């Protein structure tokens, strides 16, 4: 919706990583089919950043743990036989989780080896932070857009299980919260949090035509939101008028 802006603040580090990976996939898919080689190259830089994250962590195990945690949570709801629960939707979510787990367990642990064995891909990655590209990379960037897009899709294909998992996990997390209308008096809002709740993500929804934004600070016991704006010299300053906003606290 172009009429609203949603600001997200991850409470747990794993959610921060998932959001970063989601952002990189979005950049890749937006730029990979652009005719201009400079835009097309932006997709490759995003793919490089994604590769760096994946090569430094065992994302497969992290995704399995997260989906299993969600699956346990929803199965407990199912076993409770709550009358307020939409059983068909609940069964659908559980079924999708179990299918996703089968997919994750089927992926080999060396799924990144194909990049290490691809000379062109490694050459591009090696020079992603360089202002001057080797002639081999420049040559490839001048090829037909269909060829370039097809090659990027081939590099992406072994990583699509990650995109599918991240999209599903973040969708579940975002839908776990309830929308609440709030008022920040003189641009400041504070709320006590229950440390026993497994809070994963804070979301602030505002209309897009406003000239201020939320600066979010969240700990185990307290949420602070300070609305900020800027002066005519681009200094960031506190917005001192009352602000109405929608707060979503995502808990699983």
C-alpha positions, 0 to 999 in steps of 0.5 A: 500500500503506497498510502502507508509506511511500515517501520520494523524493529527486530527484537531478536537477532535471528529476526534481524538476519531474516529481514536482511536476507529478505531485503537482499532477495528483494534487491536481486529480484528487482534489479536482475532483469533490468536492461541497464547493466549498472542496474543489473550489476546491483543485483549481483552485488546483492547476491554477493552480500547474500553469499557472504551472510550464508557462508558465515552461518549455518542458515539451514540449521537456523531455518529448521530450528525456527520452523520447528519452533513455530510448528510446535507452537501451532500444534499446541494451539491445535491440541488446545481445541480453542473455539476461537481458532480457525481450524482450517487455517491452522491445519493449513499452516501446520501442513505448510510448515511440515512440507517446508521442514521436509524441503529443508532437511533434503538440502545438502549441507554443501549447497554453496559449493556451486558458487565456489566452483563457478569461475565467473561468479567468483570473479564477480564476487571478488571484484564487487567492491572494486571501482574498476571491473576486470575485462571478463566481468565487463564483457559479461555485463555487455551481453544480452539481458536475457543471457544475464538474467538467465545466468543470475537465475541459475546462480539463484536457484540453489538458494531458493529454499532459503527465500521460500523459508524466510518468506514463510517465517516472516509472514507468520511472524508479521501476522502474529501481532494484533494492530493497536491504535496508540498515541505518542504524547509530544512525540514520545511513547513508552510501554512496559513489556512482559519479559515472559512473552517471546516478542520477535518484531515491533512494527509501526504503521504510519501514513506515508504523507507524514514528515516524521518517523519513529526511532524505536528502542526495545528491550526485554521489559520496555519499548520506547518510541521517539518520533523524529523529524529534521530541520531545514539544515537536515539535523534530526530533531525530536517531533514534539507534537502528539502522534497517532500511530498503529503499533503491532507487537509480534509474539510467538 
